[in-house]
Structure formats: structure tokens, C-alpha cells
Amino acid sequence: MLLLLLSIIVLHVAVLVLLFVSTIVSEWIVGNGHATDLWQNCSTSSSGSIRHCFSSSTNEWLQSVQATMILSVIFSVMSLFLFFCQLFTLTKGGRFYLTGIFQILAGLCVMSAASIYTVRHSEWHLNSDYSYGFAYILAWVAFPLALLSGVIYVILRKRE
């Protein structure tokens, strides 16, 4: 049982790290000396040093992506906190429903954010020689892992 709890906690922390990195790092779209994330656009010189950074567009869709990514991080942190609370207060045989629901909500939020960004980023970047960066890919990797973690929490029963 201890090994199971440890593996669930490791999975949850991995999801949380993926969500933090994908929300913060400036690598959602890269190409031609530019790196773009949810918060700012940066141009880099050939040596790799940053020359110009300016705030991202104020498009409503970009603000919705920012909001849902922040919500996914909040839901995942709350889920981890609730798991530890329920671990010590839940009665024997009880299920971790609340923890699972919050983790599933985190997964749905990151899926919504990445989907909106996928559909709408072409309005923001008219040039076609850009590619998706690693932070964007990490957001998509965090989605199924968060859902898996949430389902495991819902199925999990507290044992003695």
C-alpha cells in the first residue's frame, strides 16, 4: 500500500511540475529567433541572448488560455493538498472523490487551454515557419497524465 501511495504522489507531482513548466516557460511557439509563450514574445540574437521582449497580445482567446492554464495549476495544487488531508481524515474504505474531481478538472483545464491555443495561434502568428515549442508539448503531455491521476484517485480506497 505504501508503494502505491508513493507512486500516486510521484505521478501527481510530475503532473504538477509539467503544468508549472508549461505555464511559465517561454517556448510555446519557436522559430526564426522568436520564442513566444502565454505572457510575452521575445526575439533573440544569433548568439542566443534576448534582445526584445514585449507583452503578448491582449486577445480574448489568449487571456482564456492564460486563465485556464492558471486554473489547471490551482486545481492540481488543491488536489494534492486535499489528498494529504483526506489521507489522514478519511474513514477506512472511503474513496478520494474530491481529490480525483479536482485533478480531473485540472486535466480538463489544460486540455481546454492547449486546444484553444492550437486553434487560435494562427491569428497571432501569421508567419508559417514557426513550430510548437516544448512547453506546448508538455501541456499536452500533462493532460492525459492529470486525467489518469484523477481516475486513480476516484478508484482508490483508503485501507488500514
C-alpha positions as CSV (number, residue, x, y, z in Angstrom):
1,M,0.0,0.0,0.0
2,L,2.9,2.4,0.8
3,L,4.4,1.8,-2.6
4,L,1.0,2.5,-4.3
5,L,0.7,5.8,-2.4
6,L,4.2,6.8,-3.2
7,S,3.7,6.1,-6.9
8,I,0.4,8.1,-6.9
9,I,2.2,11.0,-5.2
10,V,5.1,10.9,-7.7
11,L,2.6,10.9,-10.6
12,H,0.8,13.8,-9.1
13,V,3.9,15.8,-8.5
14,A,5.1,15.0,-12.1
15,V,1.8,16.4,-13.4
16,L,2.2,19.5,-11.2
17,V,5.7,20.1,-12.5
18,L,4.6,19.7,-16.1
19,L,1.8,22.2,-15.5
20,F,4.1,24.8,-13.9
21,V,6.7,24.5,-16.6
22,S,4.3,24.7,-19.5
23,T,2.6,27.7,-17.9
24,I,5.8,29.7,-17.1
25,V,8.4,28.8,-19.8
26,S,8.6,30.9,-23.0
27,E,8.6,28.1,-25.5
28,W,5.0,27.6,-26.8
29,I,5.9,28.7,-30.3
30,V,9.5,29.0,-31.6
31,G,11.2,29.9,-34.8
32,N,13.4,32.5,-36.6
33,G,14.9,33.9,-33.5
34,H,11.5,34.3,-31.7
35,A,10.2,32.5,-28.7
36,T,6.6,33.0,-27.6
37,D,4.7,31.9,-24.6
38,L,1.4,32.8,-22.9
39,W,2.8,36.0,-21.4
40,Q,5.3,37.6,-23.8
41,N,7.0,37.5,-27.2
42,C,10.8,37.6,-27.2
43,S,13.3,38.0,-30.1
44,T,16.8,36.6,-29.7
45,S,20.0,37.4,-31.4
46,S,22.2,34.8,-33.2
47,S,24.3,34.4,-30.0
48,G,21.1,33.4,-28.1
49,S,20.9,36.5,-25.9
50,I,17.4,38.1,-25.6
51,R,17.1,41.4,-27.4
52,H,13.5,42.4,-27.2
53,C,10.6,41.1,-25.1
54,F,7.2,42.6,-25.1
55,S,3.9,41.6,-23.6
56,S,1.7,39.1,-25.5
57,S,-1.4,40.2,-27.3
58,T,-4.5,41.1,-25.4
59,N,-6.7,38.8,-27.5
60,E,-9.6,37.3,-25.5
61,W,-8.6,33.8,-26.6
62,L,-5.1,34.3,-25.3
63,Q,-6.4,35.5,-22.0
64,S,-8.7,32.5,-21.8
65,V,-5.6,30.2,-22.4
66,Q,-3.8,32.0,-19.6
67,A,-6.7,31.7,-17.3
68,T,-7.3,28.0,-17.9
69,M,-3.6,27.2,-17.5
70,I,-3.6,29.0,-14.2
71,L,-6.7,27.2,-13.2
72,S,-5.2,23.9,-14.0
73,V,-2.2,24.6,-11.7
74,I,-4.6,25.8,-8.9
75,F,-6.8,22.7,-9.3
76,S,-3.8,20.4,-9.2
77,V,-2.3,22.0,-6.1
78,M,-5.6,21.9,-4.4
79,S,-6.0,18.2,-5.3
80,L,-2.6,17.4,-3.8
81,F,-3.5,19.3,-0.7
82,L,-6.9,17.5,-0.4
83,F,-5.2,14.2,-1.0
84,F,-3.0,14.7,2.1
85,C,-5.9,16.0,4.1
86,Q,-8.1,13.0,3.1
87,L,-5.3,10.6,3.7
88,F,-5.3,11.4,7.4
89,T,-9.0,12.1,7.9
90,L,-10.9,9.8,5.6
91,T,-12.5,6.8,7.1
92,K,-11.4,3.3,6.3
93,G,-12.8,2.2,2.9
94,G,-13.6,5.7,1.8
95,R,-12.7,6.9,-1.7
96,F,-10.8,10.0,-2.6
97,Y,-13.6,11.5,-4.7
98,L,-12.9,15.2,-4.0
99,T,-9.2,14.8,-4.8
100,G,-10.0,12.9,-8.0
101,I,-12.5,15.5,-9.1
102,F,-10.1,18.4,-8.7
103,Q,-7.4,16.5,-10.5
104,I,-9.7,15.7,-13.4
105,L,-10.7,19.4,-13.5
106,A,-7.0,20.3,-13.8
107,G,-6.7,17.9,-16.7
108,L,-9.7,19.3,-18.5
109,C,-8.5,22.9,-18.0
110,V,-5.1,22.2,-19.5
111,M,-6.8,20.4,-22.4
112,S,-9.0,23.4,-23.0
113,A,-6.1,25.8,-22.9
114,A,-3.9,23.7,-25.3
115,S,-6.9,23.2,-27.6
116,I,-7.7,26.9,-27.8
117,Y,-4.1,27.8,-28.4
118,T,-3.9,25.2,-31.2
119,V,-6.9,26.5,-33.0
120,R,-6.2,30.3,-32.5
121,H,-2.5,30.8,-32.6
122,S,-2.5,31.3,-36.3
123,E,-4.3,34.6,-35.8
124,W,-1.4,35.7,-33.7
125,H,1.4,34.3,-35.8
126,L,0.8,34.9,-39.4
127,N,4.2,33.5,-40.5
128,S,4.1,29.8,-41.2
129,D,7.7,29.0,-40.4
130,Y,7.1,28.7,-36.7
131,S,6.8,25.4,-34.8
132,Y,5.4,24.4,-31.5
133,G,7.8,24.5,-28.6
134,F,8.4,22.1,-25.8
135,A,6.2,23.9,-23.2
136,Y,3.2,23.5,-25.6
137,I,4.1,19.8,-25.9
138,L,4.4,19.5,-22.1
139,A,0.9,20.9,-21.7
140,W,-0.5,18.2,-24.0
141,V,1.5,15.5,-22.0
142,A,0.1,16.9,-18.7
143,F,-3.4,16.4,-19.9
144,P,-3.7,12.6,-20.1
145,L,-1.5,12.2,-17.0
146,A,-3.7,14.5,-15.0
147,L,-6.8,12.6,-16.1
148,L,-5.1,9.3,-15.3
149,S,-4.2,10.6,-11.9
150,G,-7.7,11.8,-11.2
151,V,-9.2,8.5,-12.2
152,I,-6.8,6.7,-10.0
153,Y,-7.8,8.9,-7.1
154,V,-11.5,8.2,-7.7
155,I,-10.9,4.5,-7.8
156,L,-8.5,4.4,-4.8
157,R,-9.9,3.3,-1.5
158,K,-8.3,4.1,1.9
159,R,-7.0,1.0,3.6
160,E,-5.7,0.4,7.1
